[in-house]
Amino acid sequence: MAIAYQWSVANMDRTLSNGYVGTVHYTISADDGTYASSAYGSLGLEPPGDDAIPYALLTPEIVIDWVKDKFGPEKVAEIEAALAEQISQQRTPTTGTGLPWS
């Protein structure tokens, strides 16, 4: 089954005087229709240049693009591969927990 990945913005930390977003808190969820996995992280951003987007005009798509651009395609693929591996472990576990007695 194909795995669908969803990147979302959980929260942002900003400077009130100018709206500069310094930290993005994000989540990534992976779902194959039967099993699911997710991750949460925070990423610091550099101050924007002259092409800064006003805070009120930011959208989830813009901010997720910032996160993915900062990570780069290799890191994005690495994060998604780790979630895919978690789903693979759910499908076919290779480890277990418990005690041999009841």
C-alpha positions in Angstrom: 0.0 0.0 0.0 1.1 3.5 -0.7 1.9 5.7 2.2 0.4 9.2 2.3 2.5 11.9 4.1 0.9 15.0 5.6 3.1 17.9 6.8 1.4 20.4 9.2 2.2 23.4 11.2 1.5 22.8 14.9 2.6 26.3 16.1 5.0 29.2 15.4 7.0 31.5 17.6 7.3 35.0 16.3 8.6 38.5 17.3 5.5 40.6 17.9 7.1 43.9 16.8 7.7 42.7 13.2 5.9 39.4 12.8 9.2 37.5 12.2 8.7 33.8 12.6 11.8 32.5 14.3 10.6 28.9 15.0 8.2 26.6 13.3 6.8 23.6 15.3 5.7 21.0 12.7 4.2 17.5 12.5 4.5 14.9 9.9 2.0 12.1 9.7 2.2 9.0 7.5 -0.7 6.7 6.8 -1.1 3.6 4.6 -4.8 3.2 5.2 -4.2 0.6 7.9 -1.2 1.7 9.9 -0.1 5.2 10.9 3.0 7.0 12.3 3.9 10.6 13.1 6.7 12.8 14.2 6.9 16.3 15.8 9.8 18.7 15.5 10.8 22.4 15.8 13.0 24.3 13.3 14.6 27.6 13.7 14.5 30.1 10.8 16.8 32.9 9.8 15.3 36.4 9.6 13.7 37.1 6.2 15.2 39.4 3.7 13.4 42.2 1.8 10.9 39.8 0.4 9.4 39.0 3.9 5.8 37.9 3.8 3.6 39.8 6.4 2.6 37.5 9.3 -1.1 37.9 8.6 -0.6 36.6 5.0 1.2 33.4 5.9 -0.5 30.1 5.1 0.3 26.5 6.1 1.5 25.8 2.6 4.0 28.7 2.7 5.4 27.8 6.1 5.7 24.0 5.3 7.6 25.1 2.1 10.0 27.0 4.4 10.5 23.9 6.6 11.0 21.6 3.6 13.4 24.1 1.9 15.4 24.5 5.1 15.7 20.7 5.4 16.4 20.1 1.8 15.1 17.2 -0.3 17.5 14.6 1.2 16.4 15.3 4.8 12.7 15.4 3.9 13.1 12.0 2.2 15.0 10.7 5.3 12.3 11.8 7.7 9.6 10.3 5.5 11.6 7.1 5.2 11.9 6.8 9.0 8.1 7.1 9.3 7.7 4.5 6.5 10.0 2.2 8.5 7.8 2.7 11.6 4.8 1.6 9.6 6.7 -1.4 8.2 7.5 -2.4 11.8 3.8 -2.2 12.6 2.9 -4.4 9.6 5.6 -7.0 10.3 7.1 -6.5 13.8 10.7 -7.6 14.4 10.8 -6.9 18.1 8.4 -7.4 21.0 8.0 -6.6 24.7 6.5 -8.6 27.5 7.2 -11.4 30.0 7.2 -15.1 29.3 5.1 -15.8 32.4 1.6 -14.6 33.3 
